[in-house]
Amino acid sequence: MIKESSIRESIECLKGFKEKAIEFGVNKISAVGTSALSEARNSHEFLERVKNEIGIDIKVITEEEEAFLTIEGIRSGLELPQDFIAFDLGGGSTEFIIGRDGTLHMLSIPMGVLKLSHLIKSYPPSHEIISEICSKIKSFLLSYELHDLSFCIKPGILIGTGGTVTTLASLDLSLDKYESERIHGHRLSLSGLEELLRRLSGLTLQQIRELKGIEKGREDMIIAGLLSVIEIMKFFSKETLMVSDFGILEGIIKYEASSVIGG
């Protein structure tokens, strides 16, 4: 269930987005909902309220549509080789897109940083909790068809997108404010992320909140997200991860623009 407080906060946020869009002369607004709205029992109520109060019609998309829009967005910002592995780590699910010899394989698994972060009840988290989260992530990665695509894991680069991945890049760069041009294309190393985990796992929530590069509102999800990224890199035997600041948002823009143009 989506909490009433979350519904109100989301509506206020969308109002702000719409006002800003109108300021910039936007003549069409597109909005999509992903796994949270697919799974919530009261998502219909939320969608109706957004439409009635703000005039935004949210389309709840399928896992396949989310993966398609994500890779289209990544492609609009990066020149991809034929062989690559891309993932979008979200709050409720993670989408994987694997390119091999020009063919795409797409898969969504119900592993998200919001769900995993609920396992952390206090800070600093205990070693037992860290181990439990790692075990759950490994189980997710091994339990779905992703394991059957193992023939794809050797070649190509690993690309990550989504708020968790870009926040990790911001932390790695110790940015005072979000700088897309520095984050986009930044490479994270597995050893660097493991060192970051050692740092974060010994901090209180307030100490994490005060770190340079942390995005406000992500402080309680960053450890679960960091563990997810580390385990994904290990699963695909990758020592480096390329960060894409382009993702589903740019994919929606690209798709809508082509629809208007007739492409």
VORO-450553 format. One record per residue (C-alpha): x, y, z; chain; residue number from 1; residue in one letter. Coordinates in nm, 2 decimals, padded with zeros to 4 digits. Each point is the difference from the previous one (the first is absolute). Last residue first. Example, Ala and Ser with C-alpha at 12.3 -4.5 7.8 and 13.67 -1.06 7.14 Angstrom:
<nodes>
{node {01.37 -00.11 00.71} 'A' 2 'S'}
{node {-00.14 -00.34 00.07} 'A' 1 'A'}
</nodes>
This chain:
<nodes>
{node {00.98 00.85 -03.64} 'A' 263 'G'}
{node {-00.32 00.20 -00.03} 'A' 262 'G'}
{node {00.14 00.32 00.14} 'A' 261 'I'}
{node {-00.24 -00.02 00.29} 'A' 260 'V'}
{node {00.07 -00.37 00.06} 'A' 259 'S'}
{node {00.37 00.05 -00.04} 'A' 258 'S'}
{node {00.00 00.28 00.26} 'A' 257 'A'}
{node {-00.21 -00.22 00.24} 'A' 256 'E'}
{node {00.25 -00.29 -00.03} 'A' 255 'Y'}
{node {00.30 00.22 00.05} 'A' 254 'K'}
{node {-00.15 00.18 00.30} 'A' 253 'I'}
{node {-00.11 -00.33 00.15} 'A' 252 'I'}
{node {00.35 -00.14 -00.05} 'A' 251 'G'}
{node {00.15 00.31 00.15} 'A' 250 'E'}
{node {-00.19 -00.06 00.32} 'A' 249 'L'}
{node {00.07 -00.37 -00.01} 'A' 248 'I'}
{node {00.37 00.04 00.00} 'A' 247 'G'}
{node {00.27 00.26 -00.05} 'A' 246 'F'}
{node {00.23 00.07 00.29} 'A' 245 'D'}
{node {00.20 -00.30 -00.11} 'A' 244 'S'}
{node {00.27 -00.13 00.22} 'A' 243 'V'}
{node {00.26 -00.25 -00.13} 'A' 242 'M'}
{node {00.08 -00.28 00.24} 'A' 241 'L'}
{node {00.34 -00.15 00.05} 'A' 240 'T'}
{node {00.14 -00.33 00.13} 'A' 239 'E'}
{node {-00.26 -00.22 -00.17} 'A' 238 'K'}
{node {-00.06 -00.37 00.06} 'A' 237 'S'}
{node {-00.37 00.02 -00.09} 'A' 236 'F'}
{node {-00.11 -00.12 00.34} 'A' 235 'F'}
{node {00.27 00.20 00.17} 'A' 234 'K'}
{node {-00.12 00.32 -00.16} 'A' 233 'M'}
{node {-00.36 -00.08 00.10} 'A' 232 'I'}
{node {00.11 -00.07 00.35} 'A' 231 'E'}
{node {00.18 00.33 00.04} 'A' 230 'I'}
{node {-00.29 00.19 -00.15} 'A' 229 'V'}
{node {-00.25 -00.16 00.24} 'A' 228 'S'}
{node {00.22 00.06 00.30} 'A' 227 'L'}
{node {00.02 00.37 -00.10} 'A' 226 'L'}
{node {-00.37 00.02 -00.03} 'A' 225 'G'}
{node {-00.06 -00.16 00.34} 'A' 224 'A'}
{node {00.25 00.24 00.14} 'A' 223 'I'}
{node {-00.15 00.30 -00.18} 'A' 222 'I'}
{node {-00.36 -00.05 00.10} 'A' 221 'M'}
{node {-00.01 00.20 00.33} 'A' 220 'D'}
{node {00.21 00.29 -00.13} 'A' 219 'E'}
{node {-00.21 00.02 -00.32} 'A' 218 'R'}
{node {-00.23 00.29 00.10} 'A' 217 'G'}
{node {00.26 00.27 -00.07} 'A' 216 'K'}
{node {00.25 -00.12 -00.25} 'A' 215 'E'}
{node {00.34 -00.09 00.15} 'A' 214 'I'}
{node {00.29 00.17 -00.18} 'A' 213 'G'}
{node {00.19 00.13 00.30} 'A' 212 'K'}
{node {-00.10 -00.19 00.31} 'A' 211 'L'}
{node {-00.24 00.16 00.26} 'A' 210 'E'}
{node {-00.29 -00.24 -00.05} 'A' 209 'R'}
{node {00.24 -00.29 00.06} 'A' 208 'I'}
{node {00.10 00.15 00.33} 'A' 207 'Q'}
{node {-00.37 00.05 00.10} 'A' 206 'Q'}
{node {-00.07 -00.37 -00.09} 'A' 205 'L'}
{node {00.28 -00.11 00.23} 'A' 204 'T'}
{node {00.32 -00.12 -00.16} 'A' 203 'L'}
{node {00.20 -00.33 00.01} 'A' 202 'G'}
{node {-00.17 -00.16 -00.30} 'A' 201 'S'}
{node {00.07 00.32 -00.21} 'A' 200 'L'}
{node {00.38 -00.03 00.02} 'A' 199 'R'}
{node {00.03 -00.37 -00.07} 'A' 198 'R'}
{node {-00.25 00.03 -00.28} 'A' 197 'L'}
{node {00.20 00.28 -00.15} 'A' 196 'L'}
{node {00.31 -00.23 00.00} 'A' 195 'E'}
{node {-00.21 -00.26 -00.18} 'A' 194 'E'}
{node {-00.11 00.26 -00.25} 'A' 193 'L'}
{node {00.36 00.10 -00.07} 'A' 192 'G'}
{node {00.11 -00.36 -00.05} 'A' 191 'S'}
{node {-00.29 -00.06 -00.24} 'A' 190 'L'}
{node {00.10 00.31 -00.20} 'A' 189 'S'}
{node {-00.24 00.27 -00.10} 'A' 188 'L'}
{node {00.04 00.17 -00.34} 'A' 187 'R'}
{node {-00.15 00.34 -00.08} 'A' 186 'H'}
{node {-00.18 00.02 -00.33} 'A' 185 'G'}
{node {-00.27 00.23 00.13} 'A' 184 'H'}
{node {00.10 00.11 00.35} 'A' 183 'I'}
{node {00.22 00.29 -00.11} 'A' 182 'R'}
{node {-00.25 00.15 -00.25} 'A' 181 'E'}
{node {-00.29 -00.07 00.24} 'A' 180 'S'}
{node {00.15 00.21 00.28} 'A' 179 'E'}
{node {-00.20 -00.04 00.32} 'A' 178 'Y'}
{node {00.13 00.23 00.28} 'A' 177 'K'}
{node {00.29 -00.01 00.24} 'A' 176 'D'}
{node {00.14 -00.30 -00.20} 'A' 175 'L'}
{node {00.22 -00.25 00.18} 'A' 174 'S'}
{node {00.08 -00.17 -00.33} 'A' 173 'L'}
{node {-00.06 -00.35 00.14} 'A' 172 'D'}
{node {-00.30 00.14 00.18} 'A' 171 'L'}
{node {-00.14 00.14 -00.32} 'A' 170 'S'}
{node {00.06 -00.32 -00.18} 'A' 169 'A'}
{node {-00.18 -00.19 00.27} 'A' 168 'L'}
{node {-00.29 00.24 -00.03} 'A' 167 'T'}
{node {-00.01 -00.07 -00.38} 'A' 166 'T'}
{node {-00.02 -00.37 00.07} 'A' 165 'V'}
{node {-00.27 00.04 00.26} 'A' 164 'T'}
{node {-00.21 00.24 -00.20} 'A' 163 'G'}
{node {-00.01 -00.22 -00.31} 'A' 162 'G'}
{node {00.25 -00.12 -00.26} 'A' 161 'T'}
{node {00.27 -00.26 -00.02} 'A' 160 'G'}
{node {00.22 -00.11 -00.29} 'A' 159 'I'}
{node {00.21 -00.32 -00.02} 'A' 158 'L'}
{node {00.23 -00.02 -00.30} 'A' 157 'I'}
{node {00.02 -00.27 -00.26} 'A' 156 'G'}
{node {00.09 -00.37 -00.01} 'A' 155 'P'}
{node {-00.01 -00.26 00.29} 'A' 154 'K'}
{node {-00.36 00.01 00.12} 'A' 153 'I'}
{node {-00.20 -00.09 -00.30} 'A' 152 'C'}
{node {00.03 -00.38 00.02} 'A' 151 'F'}
{node {-00.13 00.03 00.36} 'A' 150 'S'}
{node {-00.35 00.09 -00.14} 'A' 149 'L'}
{node {-00.15 -00.29 00.19} 'A' 148 'D'}
{node {00.10 00.17 00.33} 'A' 147 'H'}
{node {-00.21 00.31 -00.10} 'A' 146 'L'}
{node {-00.29 -00.24 -00.03} 'A' 145 'E'}
{node {-00.07 00.05 00.36} 'A' 144 'Y'}
{node {00.11 -00.16 00.33} 'A' 143 'S'}
{node {00.37 00.07 -00.01} 'A' 142 'L'}
{node {-00.02 00.38 00.00} 'A' 141 'L'}
{node {-00.28 00.01 00.26} 'A' 140 'F'}
{node {00.19 -00.25 00.23} 'A' 139 'S'}
{node {00.31 00.21 -00.02} 'A' 138 'K'}
{node {-00.19 00.31 00.10} 'A' 137 'I'}
{node {-00.17 -00.19 00.29} 'A' 136 'K'}
{node {00.34 -00.13 00.12} 'A' 135 'S'}
{node {00.16 00.35 -00.02} 'A' 134 'C'}
{node {-00.29 00.14 00.21} 'A' 133 'I'}
{node {00.04 -00.27 00.26} 'A' 132 'E'}
{node {00.38 00.06 00.02} 'A' 131 'S'}
{node {-00.05 00.37 00.05} 'A' 130 'I'}
{node {-00.25 -00.08 00.27} 'A' 129 'I'}
{node {00.23 -00.24 00.18} 'A' 128 'E'}
{node {00.29 00.25 -00.02} 'A' 127 'H'}
{node {-00.22 00.24 00.19} 'A' 126 'S'}
{node {-00.13 00.32 -00.15} 'A' 125 'P'}
{node {00.14 00.33 00.14} 'A' 124 'P'}
{node {-00.27 00.09 00.02} 'A' 123 'Y'}
{node {-00.34 -00.16 00.09} 'A' 122 'S'}
{node {-00.28 -00.20 -00.16} 'A' 121 'K'}
{node {00.17 -00.09 -00.33} 'A' 120 'I'}
{node {-00.23 -00.27 -00.16} 'A' 119 'L'}
{node {-00.21 00.28 -00.15} 'A' 118 'H'}
{node {00.29 00.09 -00.22} 'A' 117 'S'}
{node {-00.05 -00.31 -00.21} 'A' 116 'L'}
{node {-00.35 00.11 -00.10} 'A' 115 'K'}
{node {00.10 00.35 -00.09} 'A' 114 'L'}
{node {00.32 -00.12 -00.18} 'A' 113 'V'}
{node {-00.20 -00.22 -00.24} 'A' 112 'G'}
{node {00.01 -00.36 -00.10} 'A' 111 'M'}
{node {-00.32 -00.12 -00.18} 'A' 110 'P'}
{node {00.19 -00.11 -00.32} 'A' 109 'I'}
{node {-00.04 00.14 -00.34} 'A' 108 'S'}
{node {00.15 -00.16 -00.31} 'A' 107 'L'}
{node {00.10 00.12 -00.35} 'A' 106 'M'}
{node {00.21 -00.18 -00.26} 'A' 105 'H'}
{node {00.11 00.21 -00.29} 'A' 104 'L'}
{node {00.16 -00.13 -00.32} 'A' 103 'T'}
{node {00.27 00.20 -00.18} 'A' 102 'G'}
{node {00.27 -00.26 00.06} 'A' 101 'D'}
{node {-00.09 -00.02 00.37} 'A' 100 'R'}
{node {-00.17 00.28 00.18} 'A' 99 'G'}
{node {-00.13 -00.06 00.36} 'A' 98 'I'}
{node {-00.27 00.21 00.15} 'A' 97 'I'}
{node {-00.07 -00.04 00.37} 'A' 96 'F'}
{node {-00.28 00.17 00.19} 'A' 95 'E'}
{node {00.01 00.02 00.37} 'A' 94 'T'}
{node {-00.32 00.02 00.21} 'A' 93 'S'}
{node {-00.16 00.17 00.30} 'A' 92 'G'}
{node {00.22 00.31 00.06} 'A' 91 'G'}
{node {00.19 -00.01 -00.32} 'A' 90 'G'}
{node {00.33 -00.13 -00.13} 'A' 89 'L'}
{node {00.00 00.04 -00.38} 'A' 88 'D'}
{node {00.24 -00.24 -00.16} 'A' 87 'F'}
{node {00.22 -00.02 -00.31} 'A' 86 'A'}
{node {00.21 -00.29 -00.13} 'A' 85 'I'}
{node {00.19 00.06 -00.32} 'A' 84 'F'}
{node {00.10 -00.16 -00.33} 'A' 83 'D'}
{node {-00.08 00.19 -00.32} 'A' 82 'Q'}
{node {00.18 00.30 00.13} 'A' 81 'P'}
{node {-00.20 00.29 00.14} 'A' 80 'L'}
{node {00.05 00.37 -00.08} 'A' 79 'E'}
{node {-00.14 00.17 00.31} 'A' 78 'L'}
{node {-00.26 00.27 00.06} 'A' 77 'G'}
{node {-00.29 -00.10 -00.23} 'A' 76 'S'}
{node {00.09 -00.36 00.04} 'A' 75 'R'}
{node {-00.06 00.01 00.38} 'A' 74 'I'}
{node {-00.35 00.14 -00.06} 'A' 73 'G'}
{node {-00.08 -00.26 -00.26} 'A' 72 'E'}
{node {00.13 -00.26 00.25} 'A' 71 'I'}
{node {-00.23 00.13 00.27} 'A' 70 'T'}
{node {-00.30 00.03 -00.22} 'A' 69 'L'}
{node {00.03 -00.36 -00.11} 'A' 68 'F'}
{node {00.05 -00.13 00.36} 'A' 67 'A'}
{node {-00.30 00.20 00.12} 'A' 66 'E'}
{node {-00.21 -00.13 -00.29} 'A' 65 'E'}
{node {00.09 -00.36 00.08} 'A' 64 'E'}
{node {-00.08 00.05 00.37} 'A' 63 'E'}
{node {-00.34 00.13 -00.09} 'A' 62 'T'}
{node {-00.10 00.37 00.01} 'A' 61 'I'}
{node {-00.25 00.18 00.22} 'A' 60 'V'}
{node {-00.10 00.30 -00.20} 'A' 59 'K'}
{node {-00.05 00.31 00.21} 'A' 58 'I'}
{node {-00.26 00.26 -00.12} 'A' 57 'D'}
{node {00.10 00.34 00.15} 'A' 56 'I'}
{node {-00.29 00.24 00.06} 'A' 55 'G'}
{node {00.12 00.11 00.34} 'A' 54 'I'}
{node {-00.28 -00.07 00.24} 'A' 53 'E'}
{node {-00.22 -00.24 -00.21} 'A' 52 'N'}
{node {00.28 -00.19 -00.18} 'A' 51 'K'}
{node {00.22 -00.03 00.31} 'A' 50 'V'}
{node {-00.30 -00.10 00.21} 'A' 49 'R'}
{node {-00.10 -00.27 -00.25} 'A' 48 'E'}
{node {00.35 -00.14 -00.03} 'A' 47 'L'}
{node {00.03 -00.02 00.38} 'A' 46 'F'}
{node {-00.34 -00.17 00.04} 'A' 45 'E'}
{node {00.09 -00.26 -00.27} 'A' 44 'H'}
{node {00.33 -00.06 00.18} 'A' 43 'S'}
{node {-00.18 -00.13 00.30} 'A' 42 'N'}
{node {00.11 -00.36 -00.01} 'A' 41 'R'}
{node {00.36 00.11 -00.07} 'A' 40 'A'}
{node {00.19 -00.24 -00.23} 'A' 39 'E'}
{node {-00.01 00.16 -00.34} 'A' 38 'S'}
{node {00.01 00.35 00.15} 'A' 37 'L'}
{node {00.33 -00.08 00.19} 'A' 36 'A'}
{node {00.13 -00.19 -00.30} 'A' 35 'S'}
{node {-00.01 00.29 -00.25} 'A' 34 'T'}
{node {-00.21 00.30 -00.06} 'A' 33 'G'}
{node {00.03 00.22 -00.31} 'A' 32 'V'}
{node {-00.06 00.37 -00.06} 'A' 31 'A'}
{node {-00.01 00.19 -00.32} 'A' 30 'S'}
{node {-00.06 00.38 -00.01} 'A' 29 'I'}
{node {-00.06 00.18 -00.33} 'A' 28 'K'}
{node {00.02 00.37 -00.09} 'A' 27 'N'}
{node {00.31 00.09 00.20} 'A' 26 'V'}
{node {00.06 00.37 00.02} 'A' 25 'G'}
{node {00.28 00.00 00.25} 'A' 24 'F'}
{node {-00.23 00.15 00.27} 'A' 23 'E'}
{node {-00.26 -00.26 -00.08} 'A' 22 'I'}
{node {00.25 -00.27 00.08} 'A' 21 'A'}
{node {00.09 00.16 00.33} 'A' 20 'K'}
{node {-00.36 00.01 00.10} 'A' 19 'E'}
{node {-00.05 -00.36 -00.11} 'A' 18 'K'}
{node {00.30 -00.12 00.20} 'A' 17 'F'}
{node {-00.12 00.20 00.31} 'A' 16 'G'}
{node {-00.34 -00.16 -00.02} 'A' 15 'K'}
{node {00.16 -00.34 -00.04} 'A' 14 'L'}
{node {00.19 00.05 00.33} 'A' 13 'C'}
{node {-00.31 00.11 00.18} 'A' 12 'E'}
{node {-00.18 -00.31 -00.13} 'A' 11 'I'}
{node {00.28 -00.22 00.10} 'A' 10 'S'}
{node {00.00 00.14 00.35} 'A' 9 'E'}
{node {-00.37 -00.04 00.04} 'A' 8 'R'}
{node {00.01 -00.36 -00.12} 'A' 7 'I'}
{node {00.30 -00.08 00.22} 'A' 6 'S'}
{node {-00.20 00.14 00.31} 'A' 5 'S'}
{node {-00.30 -00.22 -00.10} 'A' 4 'E'}
{node {00.22 -00.30 00.00} 'A' 3 'K'}
{node {00.03 -00.21 -00.32} 'A' 2 'I'}
{node {-00.12 -00.35 00.07} 'A' 1 'M'}
</nodes>
